[in-house]
Amino acid sequence: MADRVLLDNRKTPCAVGLIKAARLMAELDPGTILEIWRRDRFAPWEIPIWAEADGHAVEALGWDGRWPARHMVFEVTKGSGP
């Protein structure tokens, strides 16, 4: 079973959250799952575009929590590239 790391970006502005995700992903081993929690409305487009561009795979996208604290949950598996 692959390792899993959580990045809680619920209170982080969208661009900063993506930078934090990229920096953390760079430190992980290939096959590790990065679970990202986001609340911003652009995340459903930003996360998959970033993941594909960097050679990672978005394995799951869902929702968790209740309003007003509801957030998106992304599971991104690190690819074998840089």
ChimeraX attribute file (.defattr): number of C-alpha atoms within 10 A of each C-alpha:
attribute: neighborCount
match mode: 1-to-1
recipient: residues
	/A:1	5
	/A:2	10
	/A:3	12
	/A:4	14
	/A:5	16
	/A:6	14
	/A:7	17
	/A:8	17
	/A:9	20
	/A:10	17
	/A:11	11
	/A:12	15
	/A:13	12
	/A:14	18
	/A:15	12
	/A:16	11
	/A:17	22
	/A:18	19
	/A:19	12
	/A:20	15
	/A:21	21
	/A:22	15
	/A:23	11
	/A:24	14
	/A:25	24
	/A:26	13
	/A:27	8
	/A:28	17
	/A:29	14
	/A:30	17
	/A:31	17
	/A:32	18
	/A:33	24
	/A:34	21
	/A:35	21
	/A:36	22
	/A:37	24
	/A:38	26
	/A:39	20
	/A:40	17
	/A:41	11
	/A:42	11
	/A:43	19
	/A:44	16
	/A:45	9
	/A:46	13
	/A:47	23
	/A:48	18
	/A:49	13
	/A:50	17
	/A:51	19
	/A:52	12
	/A:53	10
	/A:54	17
	/A:55	13
	/A:56	22
	/A:57	19
	/A:58	19
	/A:59	12
	/A:60	11
	/A:61	15
	/A:62	11
	/A:63	13
	/A:64	11
	/A:65	10
	/A:66	8
	/A:67	7
	/A:68	6
	/A:69	9
	/A:70	14
	/A:71	21
	/A:72	19
	/A:73	21
	/A:74	24
	/A:75	21
	/A:76	25
	/A:77	25
	/A:78	22
	/A:79	19
	/A:80	11
	/A:81	9
	/A:82	10
